[in-house]
Amino acid sequence: MWSLREITAELVAQHAKLAVDHLLAMGERAPELRVIGASLVGNHYEAPAEDIARAWDSIASGAYRNVARAMAAQILYSHGKYEAATERIAALVADLDLRAEPPQLNIGPPAFQQSRRGMAGWQLVWTQWAGSACSQARATTT
C-alpha cells in the first residue's frame, strides 16, 4: 500500500517518470496493486505517453498481459502517437496470449486510419486477430 501512496505523491508533484519507476520497483509482487498503480499513472494525461505506456507494460503478464498491452496502445493513440499505437496493436495481435483475458481493440480502426498503415493495415491485423480467435475456439472444442 505504501508504494501506491508513493506513486500518488509523485503524480501529484507531476513526476510521472518517478511514479513509474516506483511502480516498476514493486516487481512481480501484488499484481492487483500494480494494476491500480498503472491506472493511477494513466489518469494523468499531462504525463508523457511513453511513461504511461511503460507503466502498463510493467503489468503485462499473466491474466493481464493482453489487456495491459492494449491499454499501452490506447494511451499512445490518445496522445496522438498513431504510428507507435499501431505498432503496439500489431505486436499484440502477433503475440496474443490466448490464456489471458482478451483485449479491447476499439481504437484499432481509427488508429490505423491515422497512421501510415491505413485501413489496409488494419484489415491485415484484424484478419490475423480473427485467425487467433478461431484457433483458440478449435483448441477448446477438441
C-alpha positions in Angstrom: 0.0 0.0 0.0 2.9 2.4 0.8 4.1 2.0 -2.8 0.7 3.2 -4.1 0.9 6.2 -1.8 4.4 7.0 -3.1 3.2 6.7 -6.7 0.3 9.0 -6.0 2.5 11.6 -4.3 4.9 11.6 -7.3 2.0 12.0 -9.7 0.6 14.9 -7.7 4.0 16.5 -7.8 4.0 15.9 -11.6 6.9 13.5 -11.5 5.4 10.8 -13.8 8.8 9.2 -14.6 9.5 8.7 -10.8 6.0 7.4 -10.3 6.5 4.8 -13.0 9.9 3.9 -11.6 8.3 3.3 -8.2 5.7 1.1 -9.9 8.5 -0.9 -11.6 10.2 -1.3 -8.3 7.3 -3.2 -7.0 8.4 -6.1 -9.2 6.0 -9.0 -9.5 4.5 -8.6 -6.0 0.9 -7.6 -5.5 -0.5 -7.7 -9.1 -3.8 -6.0 -8.2 -2.0 -3.1 -6.6 0.2 -2.8 -9.6 -2.9 -2.6 -11.8 -4.2 0.2 -9.6 -0.8 1.9 -9.9 -0.8 1.7 -13.7 -4.4 3.1 -13.7 -3.3 6.0 -11.5 -0.5 6.9 -13.8 -2.8 6.5 -16.8 -5.2 9.1 -15.3 -2.6 11.8 -15.6 -2.8 13.0 -19.2 -0.1 15.5 -18.6 2.4 12.7 -18.1 4.4 11.7 -21.2 2.7 8.9 -23.1 5.9 6.8 -23.1 5.9 6.8 -19.3 2.2 5.9 -19.1 2.8 3.1 -21.7 5.8 1.9 -19.6 3.5 1.7 -16.6 1.1 -0.5 -18.5 3.9 -2.6 -19.9 5.1 -3.3 -16.4 2.0 -5.3 -15.6 1.7 -7.1 -18.9 2.0 -10.6 -17.6 -0.4 -13.4 -16.6 -4.1 -12.7 -16.9 -3.4 -9.0 -17.6 -1.0 -9.5 -20.5 -3.3 -8.7 -23.4 -5.3 -6.0 -21.6 -2.3 -4.1 -20.3 -0.6 -4.2 -23.8 -3.9 -2.9 -25.3 -4.0 -0.1 -22.7 -0.5 0.9 -23.6 -1.5 1.2 -27.3 -4.7 3.2 -26.2 -2.5 5.7 -24.3 -0.2 6.2 -27.3 -3.3 6.7 -29.5 -4.9 9.2 -27.2 -1.7 11.2 -27.1 -1.6 11.4 -30.9 1.2 8.9 -31.4 -0.6 6.9 -34.1 2.4 5.1 -35.5 3.5 3.9 -32.1 0.0 2.8 -31.3 -0.4 0.8 -34.4 3.0 -0.9 -33.9 1.8 -1.9 -30.4 -1.5 -3.2 -31.7 0.2 -5.2 -34.4 2.7 -6.7 -31.9 -0.2 -7.5 -29.5 -2.1 -9.4 -32.2 1.0 -11.2 -33.4 1.9 -12.3 -29.9 -1.7 -12.7 -28.5 -1.7 -14.7 -25.3 -4.8 -17.0 -25.7 -4.7 -17.9 -22.0 -5.0 -14.3 -20.8 -8.1 -12.0 -20.9 -8.9 -10.8 -24.4 -8.0 -7.2 -25.2 -10.4 -4.5 -26.4 -9.1 -3.0 -29.6 -11.8 -0.5 -30.4 -9.1 2.1 -31.2 -7.8 -0.2 -33.9 -9.6 1.2 -36.9 -9.1 4.9 -36.1 -5.5 4.4 -35.1 -4.7 2.6 -38.3 -6.6 5.2 -40.3 -4.5 8.0 -38.8 -1.2 6.1 -39.3 0.8 5.3 -42.5 -0.6 1.8 -42.4 -4.1 2.9 -43.2 -7.2 0.8 -43.3 -5.4 -1.9 -45.3 -3.0 -2.3 -42.4 -6.0 -2.7 -40.0 -7.6 -5.3 -42.3 -4.3 -7.4 -42.2 -4.1 -7.1 -38.4 -7.9 -7.8 -38.0 -7.6 -11.0 -40.1 -4.7 -12.2 -38.0 -6.6 -11.5 -34.8 -9.7 -13.3 -36.1 -7.5 -16.2 -37.1 -6.2 -16.3 -33.5 -9.7 -16.4 -32.1 -10.6 -19.3 -34.5 -7.5 -21.2 -33.5 -8.5 -20.8 -29.8 -12.0 -21.9 -30.5 -10.8 -25.0 -32.3 -8.4 -25.8 -29.5 -11.1 -25.7 -26.8 -13.5 -27.8 -28.7 -11.1 -30.7 -29.5 
